[in-house]
């Protein structure tokens, strides 16, 4: 049965997307330093992506970051899945949602190489196109991702799913940051929809609920905890 997850009101919600508040937030935050895509550009991007949809593919979306714990779309089915050839990494600066232009935060993207375990959600076919339009307002708000159809292994099933890989030519792409630098940024950055640390912790918890422990995220979390403990000083 289709179910609609409840949005956490302390973070991004559907109304932020439907009313255009997320885009407005980025327009204000970026000013002349960046560009939030308008509805025409978003529609063109979605149309191009749908034209590349493999024949026979269903309406699956592969989640590896915030979509794990706050998908904001109805789904008929969810399965842990393995994606080979791409790996999860903090590689995008967040200038509004999890940071500010003066103190950017970090969010996850998919980089070439390795593998990534996440969750695939199946959109109900009757509402799939409408939900993808809304998803584009979220994931493609500044065009920092490249939508891609990928093959994933979900248990014994091989599925084709839509996911979002990072664009190396985008101004918000971080390049290769050291784990220590990633931890330093995450320990300090916050934006309109919460802190970068909150983003990290929610992603970790969401993965664990599906029986997934991500070594990279655990290592970053350990470094962040060490920084915060050092900052608080010795206890009496």
N, C-alpha and C positions, 0 to 999 in steps of 0.2 A: 504493500500500500504506500502511496506517495505521502511523504511527510515533509513539512516545512520547518527547518530548524529555527528556533527562536534566536534572534540577534541579541548579543550582549549590548545593552544600552550604553555601556562605558566605552564602546568602540564603534567601528563603522556599522551602520544599519542600512536596510534596504531604502529607507526614505532618503538617506543621504545621496543615494544613486538616482532614485526616481525624480527627486526634486532638483538634481544638478548641483547639490551642495559640495560634493567631493571635487568636482571640476572647479567650482568657484573658489574653493579653498586653495587649490593648486595655482589658479590664475593669480590670486592675491599673493601667495607665497613666492612664486617664481618671478613675478614682475617681468622685467626684460631679460631675465636669465634663462628662461625656458619657455615652453609652449605646451599648453594643455589642448589636446585634440578636440575639435568641435564634433557635433553629431554627424555631419557629412563625412568627415574623415574617419570617424569610428565606423560608420556604416560601410564605407568603402573597404576598410580593413577587414571587417567581418565577412563581407561579400567575397573578397579575395580568398579568405581562409576557407569558407564553405565550398568554394569552387575547387579547392584542393582536397576536399574530404574524400578519402578512399571509398571506392564502391563497396557497399555492404557494411561499412562501419556504423556503429550505433552512436548514441549521444552520450558518450562517456567523457568525463573531465578528470584529468590526473591532477590531484592536489598534493603539494609538497610543502607549503608554507601556511599563510593565514587562511587559505581555503579549507585547510584541514579542520580548523576549529570555528570558523565563522563563514561557511560557504554562502549564506544568504540566498541560496536558490533551493527550490524543492528537489528532492531526489528520490528515486524509486528503489535504489539499491546502492550499497557502498561495500567495497571490497579492498583489503590491502593488496597492493600491487608493486611489482618490481619493474623499474625502468632502467634498461641498460644503455650505456653510451652517454649518459648525462648524470651529473651529480649536483647536489644541493650545496649552495655556498652563500654566505652574506657578501653580496657583490654589487648591490645597488644602494646609493644614497637615497634616503627619504628626506625630502625637503619640507614636508608638511604633515603627513599622517603620523610618522614616528620620529620626527625631528623638525628642525627649522632651517631656513637658509643660512643662518649664522652658526648653527650647531647641528649639522645633518645627522640623522640617524641611519640605521641600516635595515634593509629587508633582504629576503632571500631571492635568489634567481637560480636557474639551471645553467650550468657550465658544461662544455664538452668533456667527455672522459668519465671513466668509472661507472657508477650505478647509483640509483636513488630508490629507496623504498618509501612509498607514500600510500595514498588511498585514491581509488577511482570511484567517482560518483556517476550514476546513470540518471540523466535528465529524463523526465517523462516526455515521450515524443510529442504529445499535443501542445506542450508549452516550451519545447526546447528552443525554438528560434527566439521567442520573446525573452527567455531567460539568458540566452547568449548575448542579446543586445544589452541587457543590464550588466552582464559579466564584463562586456567590453568597456562599459563606463567605469568599471572598477580597475581591471587589470591593464587596460590600454589608455588610461587617462592622460599620460604624458608620452605614450609610445615607447616606453623603455623595454618592453618585451617584444619578442617575435613569436606569434602563435604558431604552433606546430602540431601536426598529427603524428603520434608516436605509437609504437607497439609496446605493450606492457604484458607482463605475466601476472595474472590474478589467480593464484592457486593453480588449478589445472587448466584454466582457460587463458587463451591468448586473445587479447583485446586490442583494438585501436582506440586511442583516447586523444583528446585535445589537451595540450598543455602550453605553458608560456616560458620560453627560453630567453635569456638575457641578450640584449643587443650590445655588443662591444663598442659600437660606434655612437652610443647614446651618452650625452654629457653626464648623466647620473651613474654611469658605470664606474665602479671604483678601481678597476684593475685588480691586481693581486695584492690584497692586504694581508699582513701577517696576522696570525691568531691573536697576538698580544694587542695589535692595533684594533682589530675587530672587537675584542673584549673591552678595550678602553672606550670606544665609541658607544657600545651598547650599554655600558655602565652609566653613561651620562646623558644620553639623548632622549628627548621626549617631544611629542608633537600633538596635533589636534585629536588623534585617536588613541593616545596612550604612549607609553615609553617603548623604546627598542627592547628593553629587558622584558617587559610584559609580552611583547611579540615573541621573543625567544622562548620564554617559559610556557606560553600557551601552545606553541608549536611542539615543544618537547612533550608536554602532557598529552596532547592530542595523539601523537605518535605512540606513546606508551599505552594508551587505551586500546590501540590496535595491535599491541604486542611488539611494537617496533622501538628499538633503542638506536639512536643515531650517534655514532661515535664522535663525529665532528661537532654536533650540537652539544653533546655532553662535555667535550673538551672546552668549548667556548664558555659554557655555563660555569665550569670549574674556575676558569680564569676570571670571569666576572665576579664570582663569589669571593675569590682571593682579593681582588681589588677593593671590593666593598668592605671586607673584613679589615683590610689594612687602613682604610679610610676611617673606620669607626674607632680604631685604636684599641689598645689592650683593655680588657675588662678589669674592674676593681676586684 
